[in-house]
Amino acid sequence: MNKFLLLLFLATIPGFAQKVKRIANTAPRVYYPDKEWQKKEPSEMGFDPVLLKTAIEFAIANESSAPRDLKLNHYRTFGREPFGDAVGPLKERDAQSGIIIKNGYVIAEWGDPYRIDIVNSVSKSLLSSVVGLAYDQGLIPDIDDQVYKYVPPIELYNPLPSANKADDFGKKSDFFEPFNTPHNKKITWRQMLQQNSDWEGTLWGKPDWADRPDKDYKVWLAKRNTPGTVYEYNDTRVNALALAILNVWRKPLPEVLKEHIMDPIGASNTWRWYGYENSWIVLDGKAVQSVSGGGHWGGGMYLHAYDMARFGYLTLRNGKWGDRQLVSEQWNKWAQTPSTPEPTYGFMNWFLNTGKKLYPSAPEKAFAHIGNGTNVIYVDPENDIVAVVRWIEDNQIDGFLKLLLAAKAIPNSK
C-alpha cells in the first residue's frame, strides 16, 4: 500500500483526524520572551546548579586583562596603527558579566547585565542583518550583484567648506564614489559580507591598508587580490558596506534596525548605534550619519547583555520571533555557511565552529557573534542555548563553554 492510500485509509478511521490534531496541539511550543523575560531554575531546564555556578565563576575569574578605560586601551592597541585616532565615542567599560538562556528561559545571570557597554564587532552581525532585510524586501535582488550598481555618487556633509574656492579648482568631482574604481566595481554584496572583497580606498580618514597593517610597509599598497579569494578582517571595508547599504535604504540604519528587528524582538529603548564624528553624508537633503560596523576607532553598537541575548535568540531561531519571520531563513542559512577563503566565517560576524576549530568543546553547528574585548554571543542550536559573555579573555571562551556544557547533566524535563 503506497503512502497516499495508507493516509486515505487512516482518515476513514473514526476519530483519527481529531486524535492527530490533539497530538499536534500538545507538542511543545517554542517560548519567545515578551518585555519581561521569564526565568527558570537551572535544574528545571536540565542543568546542574553547582556545575553551572562553576562555569560562571570561571568566566568571572577570566575577565579581560585589558584596561577598563577603553580610551587608554584604544591607544595601547588600535590607536598605534597609522591614522589610528579614535573618531567615535568611547567610555569606560564595566566588569565581566553575562546571561545564560536555555530553551528561551533565563537560567543564570551575573555581573550587571543591564550595563550599556560597547560591543565592538558584534555590531557587524547587526549590520549584516540590515543587509539581509534589504535582500528580503527586494532592495537587493541578488547578493552576488556588484555593489557599485546600488551606490550613487555621495555628497559628503561638510558644514564648513573651504573659503578659498580656488583650492577645489581642478577637482574632477564634488562627489565621493567608494565603489567606482576598476577593482571595486567587481565586488559583490556577498564578498563584502564575507570580508573577502579586498575593497580599496580610504573612508572616514581610515585607509584600508591602515587597519591591522602588515609589518612590512612595502605591501601596504601592493597589488590587489581578486575579490572573493582572500579573507581579511578589515573595519574600513565593513564601514564601506555600512555606507553602501545606507544608500540602499535611504534612511539611517539605526531606524531600520529598530523598526524591523529590535522593536519586534522586544529590545529595550536604551541601545544606540554610533558612527564617527566625520562619517556624515547628505542624503535626500538631510545630514545623516553613516554608522560603523565595530568599535575599532570607537562607535558602533552600545547595548546591554539582555538586548544582546535577544538578538542571539533571534539567530538561534533562524530569524524567527514568535509567529513572524523577521529575517528570512535563507539569509540565516547563508550567514551560517562557511565561506571558501575562511571556513570558520560566514557572513560578518557569524563565526562558525567548522571542524570544531573555533571552540573544540562545543558542537560543530554552534556559532558565535564576537566582538573585541571579548564580547561574545554564543549560539548553540543543538543544545538550545544562548550565552552572552562580556569582557572575557578570548582564549578562555572554550574553557567556559566546556564547563557550561558539562553542567547540562540532568535530563531535560521540557
Order of alpha helices (4+ residues) and beta strands (2+ residues): alpha-alpha-alpha-alpha-beta-beta-beta-alpha-beta-alpha-beta-beta-alpha-alpha-beta-beta-beta-alpha-beta-beta-alpha-beta-beta-beta-beta-alpha
